[in-house]
Every structure is written in C-alpha cells, then in structure tokens.
Amino acid sequence: TDYNQLGFNLRSNLFQDGPLESRSLMKDSYTLDVIQKAVRDPDNWHGRRTDELGKWHRVNAQSVGVQKALKDKHG
C-alpha cells in the first residue's frame, strides 16, 4: 500500500521541485575572492595523488583476497 500511495503522490505531483538556485557550504562560508583563488587540481585529491590512491586500493584488494583464501583454507 505504501508503494501505491507513493506512486499516486508522484503522479499527482505533490512533491514540488527543489529551489532553483543551489547553495553550498563553501560558498556560504568563504568570500568570493577565496573561491576564485582556489586551485582545483584533479591529480591531487585531498593531498594525495590519484596514482597513490589507485596503488593503495590495488594492494588493499590483494590483501583482502589473501585473507579470504587463508580463511577458506584453514577454516
């Protein structure tokens, strides 16, 4: 019944659209000159290079695979 009621509400357009202008915490917290001076480097993500993150994920996946294999072998 909940699914049918939700479908009815969606078809009836009871859920109105969101605000036309989106806001962000960064825009609300900093002045315009700080935002314009910000440098966005896609290769540097929160102080780590994406290559380093890729290597970490690969090693982590291998480690998890070894742990599962050892658990299956030794019970």
Phi and psi restraints in degrees (value plus and minus 20) as a CYANA .aco file:
   2 ASP   PHI     -84.0   -44.0
   2 ASP   PSI     -58.9   -18.9
   3 TYR   PHI     -84.4   -44.4
   3 TYR   PSI     -62.6   -22.6
   4 ASN   PHI     -86.4   -46.4
   4 ASN   PSI     -59.0   -19.0
   5 GLN   PHI     -86.7   -46.7
   5 GLN   PSI     -60.3   -20.3
   6 LEU   PHI     -83.4   -43.4
   6 LEU   PSI     -63.9   -23.9
   7 GLY   PHI     -80.7   -40.7
   7 GLY   PSI     -61.0   -21.0
   8 PHE   PHI     -83.2   -43.2
   8 PHE   PSI     -62.7   -22.7
   9 ASN   PHI     -85.3   -45.3
   9 ASN   PSI     -57.7   -17.7
  10 LEU   PHI     -88.2   -48.2
  10 LEU   PSI     -61.2   -21.2
  11 ARG   PHI     -88.5   -48.5
  11 ARG   PSI     -50.7   -10.7
  12 SER   PHI    -102.5   -62.5
  12 SER   PSI     -26.0    14.0
  13 ASN   PHI      40.6    80.6
  13 ASN   PSI      22.9    62.9
  14 LEU   PHI     -95.0   -55.0
  14 LEU   PSI     -46.3    -6.3
  15 PHE   PHI    -109.5   -69.5
  15 PHE   PSI      84.4   124.4
  16 GLN   PHI     -96.4   -56.4
  16 GLN   PSI     143.8   183.8
  17 ASP   PHI     -84.9   -44.9
  17 ASP   PSI     140.6   180.6
  18 GLY   PHI     -97.5   -57.5
  18 GLY   PSI    -196.1  -156.1
  19 PRO   PHI     -85.8   -45.8
  19 PRO   PSI     128.1   168.1
  20 LEU   PHI     -93.1   -53.1
  20 LEU   PSI     -49.0    -9.0
  21 GLU   PHI    -128.8   -88.8
  21 GLU   PSI     102.3   142.3
  22 SER   PHI    -106.1   -66.1
  22 SER   PSI     131.1   171.1
  23 ARG   PHI    -145.3  -105.3
  23 ARG   PSI     132.0   172.0
  24 SER   PHI    -150.9  -110.9
  24 SER   PSI     137.6   177.6
  25 LEU   PHI     -86.0   -46.0
  25 LEU   PSI     -56.6   -16.6
  26 MET   PHI     -84.0   -44.0
  26 MET   PSI     -63.9   -23.9
  27 LYS   PHI     -86.8   -46.8
  27 LYS   PSI     -53.3   -13.3
  28 ASP   PHI     -96.1   -56.1
  28 ASP   PSI     -47.2    -7.2
  29 SER   PHI    -109.0   -69.0
  29 SER   PSI     -51.1   -11.1
  30 TYR   PHI    -135.5   -95.5
  30 TYR   PSI     136.9   176.9
  31 THR   PHI     -98.2   -58.2
  31 THR   PSI     146.4   186.4
  32 LEU   PHI     -83.3   -43.3
  32 LEU   PSI     -55.9   -15.9
  33 ASP   PHI     -86.7   -46.7
  33 ASP   PSI     -53.0   -13.0
  34 VAL   PHI     -87.2   -47.2
  34 VAL   PSI     -61.7   -21.7
  35 ILE   PHI     -86.3   -46.3
  35 ILE   PSI     -59.2   -19.2
  36 GLN   PHI     -90.7   -50.7
  36 GLN   PSI     -50.4   -10.4
  37 LYS   PHI    -101.3   -61.3
  37 LYS   PSI     -32.8     7.2
  38 ALA   PHI     -83.7   -43.7
  38 ALA   PSI     115.6   155.6
  39 VAL   PHI    -123.8   -83.8
  39 VAL   PSI     103.7   143.7
  40 ARG   PHI    -127.8   -87.8
  40 ARG   PSI      89.7   129.7
  41 ASP   PHI    -128.9   -88.9
  41 ASP   PSI      92.8   132.8
  42 PRO   PHI     -86.7   -46.7
  42 PRO   PSI     -40.0     0.0
  43 ASP   PHI    -104.0   -64.0
  43 ASP   PSI     -34.9     5.1
  44 ASN   PHI    -136.5   -96.5
  44 ASN   PSI      89.2   129.2
  45 TRP   PHI    -135.2   -95.2
  45 TRP   PSI      85.1   125.1
  46 HIS   PHI      34.0    74.0
  46 HIS   PSI      23.3    63.3
  47 GLY   PHI      65.8   105.8
  47 GLY   PSI     -25.0    15.0
  48 ARG   PHI    -135.5   -95.5
  48 ARG   PSI     123.9   163.9
  49 ARG   PHI     -97.8   -57.8
  49 ARG   PSI     126.7   166.7
  50 THR   PHI     -83.7   -43.7
  50 THR   PSI     -49.4    -9.4
  51 ASP   PHI     -83.7   -43.7
  51 ASP   PSI     -60.1   -20.1
  52 GLU   PHI     -84.4   -44.4
  52 GLU   PSI     -60.2   -20.2
  53 LEU   PHI     -85.0   -45.0
  53 LEU   PSI     -60.1   -20.1
  54 GLY   PHI     -82.8   -42.8
  54 GLY   PSI     -62.4   -22.4
  55 LYS   PHI     -83.5   -43.5
  55 LYS   PSI     -62.0   -22.0
  56 TRP   PHI     -82.7   -42.7
  56 TRP   PSI     -64.2   -24.2
  57 HIS   PHI     -84.3   -44.3
  57 HIS   PSI     -58.6   -18.6
  58 ARG   PHI     -84.5   -44.5
  58 ARG   PSI     -66.8   -26.8
  59 VAL   PHI     -84.5   -44.5
  59 VAL   PSI     -59.3   -19.3
  60 ASN   PHI     -84.1   -44.1
  60 ASN   PSI     -62.4   -22.4
  61 ALA   PHI     -84.2   -44.2
  61 ALA   PSI     -59.7   -19.7
  62 GLN   PHI     -84.5   -44.5
  62 GLN   PSI     -61.0   -21.0
  63 SER   PHI     -83.1   -43.1
  63 SER   PSI     -63.2   -23.2
  64 VAL   PHI     -84.3   -44.3
  64 VAL   PSI     -59.4   -19.4
  65 GLY   PHI     -83.4   -43.4
  65 GLY   PSI     -61.7   -21.7
  66 VAL   PHI     -84.7   -44.7
  66 VAL   PSI     -62.1   -22.1
  67 GLN   PHI     -82.9   -42.9
  67 GLN   PSI     -60.4   -20.4
  68 LYS   PHI     -85.8   -45.8
  68 LYS   PSI     -62.3   -22.3
  69 ALA   PHI     -83.5   -43.5
  69 ALA   PSI     -62.9   -22.9
  70 LEU   PHI     -84.8   -44.8
  70 LEU   PSI     -57.8   -17.8
  71 LYS   PHI     -87.4   -47.4
  71 LYS   PSI     -60.5   -20.5
  72 ASP   PHI     -87.1   -47.1
  72 ASP   PSI     -57.7   -17.7
  73 LYS   PHI     -91.9   -51.9
  73 LYS   PSI     -63.1   -23.1
  74 HIS   PHI    -119.9   -79.9
  74 HIS   PSI     -21.1    18.9
